[in-house]
């Protein structure tokens, strides 16, 4: 009986060839041409061509190494942090110039004619050209130590901006790698959804032929159309995610946002960057001593302490010295030299009877205490992030093994479901469910590998040991 049903099915397909062509025309909006049912779906999917056709952009092929190198050269956040460091460096050098004396040169010439009152004497018919030239030097002798603490504060702020620059560089490396892997994931998702879409097209053709042959139902056709629409929706969503992922990667690299970046990899690979024997405590200890943002906060706290010491110098006497050599006279009598030396001491006993100085110091101490608490909280946040990424990496690695097994089982189940359907022993719903499960397991496998790679990069960043060389030591596209 089964052989008779199979023979009738083959004859029906031959007689309903016109229906097959009509079904192809119905799918013309998807721009897919099918020649032989499921066999056509087994063709390899060229993702680059699909993306180029749909998005209309010429792909620019890149790998992770190239993306990192370009980002380090052109990232705008890195350029901005570099200017901040340059500014802080010059501000520190400017504070050192306060230790140099102030020099000035001045001269004047005044012509007197007629009556001139000099003290109580009135001079008549007076005609003289008065001349004066002097060179003056003054030194504030560190303003009671204020300039010393100001210079030390500026020095620590310079260190803080240098650490900020290094931390920004680490962030650029982290996000560039993260966005690259996310772009690779969306590329591979497109391949999976494109294959799933072709399979749904083949199912629709088959169910329509079965219904026309009297061996299927309209319900099967409607269900196949629903599955096809969902497959197309999944593919469109993947295309949109791919384009947005391209923009994110282009932005962090500092290149034109609309550039159609295309990872060269055709499959996802695992890249282990952290030794498996490393514990959470080991990575936290590394972060405590190596994280650039932690070093930045420590330098800022030290700068605030120097600023507090600078405030207390308001209680200290402020000596200063002046030296001046001057030449004075008239055009008729000539110029004569004169030397002036002076030493002064100013002692204000603080601002506003000292209360102004004390309140300033108290306010500065509160700011120091706040920054110390912020540093402690940052260290706690870092430890939490290390723990999260540590187990993200560990669980993703275990999920990869499970997903690989599931993918193998799902592929085998699809083959068995198709054979059972062809033999008349199975139903269409079995094939649909098997193919849906296979698509989901392939997506989960890619997702697990990408999550593992991102977690590995994230742990390098968390521990403060991230660098281009460390990220590429196992990279082999």
ABEGO torsion letter per residue (X at the ends): XAAAAAAAAAAAAAAAAAAAAAAAAAAAAAGBBBABEAAAAABBBBAAAAAAAAAGBBBBBBBAAAAAAAAAAABAAAAAAAAAAAAAAAAAAAAAAAABBBBBBBBBBBBBBEBBBBEABBBBGBBBBBBBBBBBBBBAGGGGGAAAAAAAAAAAAAAAAAAAAAAAAAAAAAAAAAAAAAAAAAAAAAAAAAAAAAAAAAAAAAAAAAAAAGABBAAAAAAAAAAAAAAAAAAAAAAAAAAAAAAAAAAAAGBBAABBBBBABABBBBBBABBAABBAAAAAAAAAAABAAAAAAAAAAAAAAAAAAAAAAAABBBBBBBBBBBBBEBAAAEBBBBBBBBBBBBBAGEBGGGAAAAAAAAAAAAAAAAAAAAAAAAAAAAAAAAAAAAAAAAAAAAAAAAAAAAAAAAAAAAAAAAAAAAAGABBAAAAAAAAAAAAAAAAAAAAAAAAAAAAAAAAAAAAGABBAAAAAAABBX
